[in-house]
Amino acid sequence: MNETVLQALDIMWKGMLGIFVALVVIMIFVWIMTKIGKKK
């Protein structure tokens, strides 16, 4: 039981980290696109 919970938590924090990284990448991409868009 305890080992299963630890495995689940291990998978969950990796998933949360992946989501967080994806959001940061999208935010940076949008920021760059707005910077490029304002110059035109």
Backbone as a chain_set.jsonl record, in Angstrom:
{"seq": "MNETVLQALDIMWKGMLGIFVALVVIMIFVWIMTKIGKKK", "coords": {"N": [[0.838, -1.207, 0.0], [1.793, 1.35, 0.962], [4.063, 1.63, -0.666], [2.878, 1.762, -3.178], [1.495, 4.184, -3.004], [3.648, 5.967, -2.812], [4.813, 5.572, -5.326], [2.734, 6.557, -6.933], [2.698, 9.259, -6.123], [5.23, 9.993, -7.034], [4.919, 9.78, -9.821], [2.91, 11.682, -10.123], [4.124, 14.182, -9.339], [5.993, 14.445, -11.335], [4.318, 14.719, -13.541], [2.985, 17.113, -12.888], [5.181, 18.843, -12.926], [5.82, 18.685, -15.639], [3.525, 19.86, -16.785], [3.76, 22.448, -15.711], [6.205, 23.3, -16.861], [5.458, 23.252, -19.577], [3.492, 25.29, -19.579], [5.083, 27.518, -18.931], [6.769, 27.615, -21.177], [4.85, 28.169, -23.179], [3.971, 30.682, -22.265], [6.329, 32.221, -22.569], [6.632, 32.015, -25.353], [4.288, 33.372, -26.239], [4.84, 35.908, -25.19], [7.135, 36.608, -26.669], [6.003, 36.651, -29.237], [4.212, 38.813, -28.978], [6.033, 40.886, -28.598], [7.307, 40.884, -31.101], [5.12, 41.453, -32.714], [4.406, 44.092, -31.99], [6.435, 45.64, -33.076], [5.935, 45.855, -35.813]], "CA": [[0.0, 0.0, 0.0], [2.627, 2.542, 1.078], [4.917, 1.697, -1.863], [2.019, 2.196, -4.287], [1.235, 5.617, -2.811], [4.875, 6.672, -3.16], [4.932, 5.519, -6.79], [1.727, 7.477, -7.467], [3.181, 10.619, -5.878], [6.379, 10.199, -7.932], [4.364, 10.028, -11.16], [2.139, 12.924, -10.078], [4.958, 15.394, -9.34], [6.583, 14.564, -12.682], [3.263, 15.254, -14.401], [2.798, 18.52, -12.531], [6.353, 19.554, -13.434], [5.66, 18.761, -17.091], [2.496, 20.865, -17.07], [4.331, 23.747, -15.373], [7.194, 23.629, -17.897], [4.712, 23.549, -20.805], [2.88, 26.604, -19.41], [6.143, 28.531, -19.0], [7.179, 27.701, -22.585], [3.777, 28.868, -23.896], [4.0, 32.086, -21.85], [7.49, 32.846, -23.209], [6.307, 32.102, -26.77], [3.307, 34.443, -26.409], [5.543, 37.161, -24.899], [7.978, 36.894, -27.833], [5.125, 37.004, -30.358], [3.698, 40.174, -28.766], [7.15, 41.803, -28.843], [7.492, 40.965, -32.556], [3.924, 42.084, -33.276], [4.394, 45.54, -31.718], [7.428, 46.322, -33.911], [5.434, 46.073, -37.172]], "C": [[0.874, 1.26, 0.0], [3.509, 2.729, -0.155], [4.116, 2.208, -3.071], [1.743, 3.695, -4.206], [2.471, 6.422, -3.202], [5.106, 6.677, -4.667], [3.958, 6.501, -7.443], [2.178, 8.928, -7.285], [4.352, 10.958, -6.798], [5.898, 10.528, -9.342], [3.646, 11.375, -11.192], [3.028, 14.153, -10.115], [5.665, 15.566, -10.673], [5.576, 15.14, -13.662], [3.027, 16.73, -14.146], [3.958, 19.368, -13.052], [6.256, 19.725, -14.944], [4.647, 19.812, -17.499], [3.048, 22.263, -16.823], [5.325, 24.21, -16.434], [6.488, 24.009, -19.2], [4.075, 24.939, -20.725], [3.914, 27.718, -19.527], [6.596, 28.724, -20.443], [6.131, 28.462, -23.396], [3.782, 30.358, -23.553], [5.155, 32.836, -22.51], [7.218, 33.045, -24.703], [5.34, 33.248, -27.043], [3.967, 35.801, -26.192], [6.415, 37.577, -26.088], [7.118, 37.331, -29.02], [4.554, 38.41, -30.19], [4.793, 41.205, -28.993], [7.365, 41.986, -30.338], [6.323, 41.718, -33.19], [3.889, 43.59, -33.09], [5.37, 46.307, -32.618], [6.89, 46.659, -35.305], [4.475, 47.259, -37.24]], "O": [[0.716, 2.13, -0.856], [3.685, 3.85, -0.634], [4.621, 2.989, -3.877], [1.757, 4.39, -5.222], [2.349, 7.457, -3.859], [5.549, 7.682, -5.222], [4.316, 7.196, -8.394], [2.047, 9.736, -8.205], [4.453, 12.083, -7.286], [6.41, 11.448, -9.98], [3.757, 12.122, -12.165], [2.727, 15.094, -10.85], [5.914, 16.691, -11.105], [5.929, 15.953, -14.517], [2.886, 17.511, -15.086], [3.752, 20.472, -13.558], [6.575, 20.79, -15.472], [4.873, 20.569, -18.443], [2.832, 23.167, -17.63], [5.298, 25.365, -16.858], [6.874, 24.977, -19.854], [4.113, 25.689, -21.701], [3.652, 28.747, -20.15], [6.789, 29.854, -20.89], [6.483, 29.31, -24.215], [3.619, 31.201, -24.435], [4.977, 33.966, -22.963], [7.527, 34.098, -25.261], [5.548, 34.018, -27.981], [3.686, 36.747, -26.928], [6.435, 38.747, -26.47], [7.468, 38.276, -29.726], [4.426, 39.133, -31.177], [4.524, 42.284, -29.521], [7.58, 43.106, -30.803], [6.519, 42.527, -34.097], [3.387, 44.301, -33.961], [5.16, 47.488, -32.893], [7.328, 47.633, -35.917], [3.963, 47.579, -38.312]]}, "num_chains": 1, "name": "protein.A"}
